[in-house]
């Protein structure tokens, strides 16, 4: 790991107890990510809050957002976030087969609705072919989602992909964590 995480006790002393508890409850992330960000505690709390809100809260189905989160982590080649699973999504019935399908040929997979296919395409295109996201693309999205939901998806995609690329550059994954 390029930047070592702070130890768990120091994270608690810096006021990151709620962040660590939320990570444990959701399963994404585990405590490694906030302990790395814990070198700047206020920043760790703000980043975690934004990522948590984008992923676990809102008006878009959490299972769909979990599939998107993993699709993004795989695109970012980040083994850390790609290997984590949301306990909330798993409890709601999300399984590995559906997760894998969301990173595969989802366009031709009948298990995904037209709305889910649009959201998965949005995620894929934002980083692979952003020039294809234009007015017509968003108009198609409005057939499936409200404008607020499109903003929720777009914000989640941008935030999570960026943090996944960041984590990859740090070579952060549980096998590199001396406490993990």
N, C-alpha and C positions, 0 to 999 in steps of 0.2 A: 504494500500500500504506500502511496507516495506521501500522503499526509495522514499521520496516525490519528485515530480517534482519541478524544479525551476519555479518561476512564469514567465508568458509570457513577462513581461517588462524586467526582468533580462536576459531572453534568447535573447531578441532583443539587449540589451546593450552588450552582449557577442558576438555579430556578427552572431547570428543564424537566422537572418531574412529571408535569402534566403532558409534555410532549412525549416522553418515554412511555407513559401509561397509555396514551392514545395509540402509539405505534404498536404496543403489545396487544391492545384490544382489536385493532384492525388487521394487523399483520403486514401492512404496507405503510411505511417501511418498518423494518425491525429497528432496534436501537442503534445500529451501526451508523446509519446516515445522519441522524441528529447528533450523534457523538462526534462525527467528523465536522459537521457544521458548528458544533459546540465551541469551537475555537473563537467564534463570534456569537455569543449566546443570544443576543437580541435578534440577530439576523437568523439564527437557527430557528427561533420561535416563529418569526414572521414567515420564513420559507415553508416550514412545516405546516403552519396554519393555512397558507394559500394552497399548498398541495393537498392537504386533507379536505378542505372545502371543495376544491375542484374535483376530487376523486370520490369522496364518500358522501357528500351532501349535494343538494340541488334537485332539479326536476327531470334529469335524464336517468334512465335505469342504471343502477350501479353495476349490474352484471355487464352491460354493454360498455360502460366506462372501464371496467376491469379488463375486458378483452382488448380494448383500445390501448390501455396502459401497457399491457404486455406486448401487443403488436409494436408499439413505439419502442419499448426497451429492446426488443429483438432487432428492430431497424437500427437502433443506436449501437447495437452490439454490446449492450451492457449486461453482463451476466448477473450482476447484483439485483437490479430491479426486475429483470426477466425471470429470475428464480423465485421471487416473492409472490405470494397469493393472498388476496383479500379474504379474510375469514368471513366477512359479511357476504361477499359474492358466493363463496363456496357454500355457506349455510343456505343461501337462496337457490342453490341448485346448479351453479356454474361448475362445469367439469373440464378436464384437460382436453378432451376431444373438441369441445366447442372453442376453447381458447386457441388450440392449434388451427382450427378451421378459420378463425378470425385473422390469423397471420398467413393463411394460405390463399387458395382460390375462392375467397368469400363471394366474389361476384357471381359465381356459378353454383353456389351452395344453397340448396333449397331450404336449409334450416334457418337462414337469415331472412328477415323481412326486408322489404324495400327500404324502410327507414334505417334499419341496422346496416344494410349494405351502403347506403349513402354516408352514414357516420364513419364506417370503416374506410370507405374511399376517401373521405375528408381527411382522416388521420394519415392515411398512406400518401395522399397527394401533397399534403402540406410540406412534407420533407423530401419526397421523391420527385414530384413534378408540380411545384407550386404555381407555375404559369397556367395550369389547367383549372385553378380555382378562380373563377371569374363571376360576374353577375349572374350568368345563366346557371352556374353551379349552385350558387346560393339560392336562386329562385327554386331550383329543384329541391333543395334542402327545406325550403319553407313549405313544401307540400307534406313534409313529414314532421317537422319540428317548428316550434315557435321561434321567433327571433331571439328570445331570451335563452332558449335551449341551444340554439346555434352558437350564441356567445359563450354559454357554459362549456359546450364541446370544444370550441376553438381555444378558449383560455386553458382548459385542461390539457389539450393536445400540446399547446405551445409550452406551458410550464413543465409538464412531465417530460416531454422529449428533451428539453434543455437541461433539466436536472439529471436525466439519464445519461446524456452525453458527458456532462460534468463528472458524474460518478465513474463512468468508464475511463475518463482521463486520469482519475485518481487510482485506477486499478482497484477499486473498492468492491469487494465481495466477501461474503462471510468467511470463506476459507483463508482470507488474508487478515482477519481480525484476531488479534491475540486474545481477546476476551470472548470471542464467539466460538 
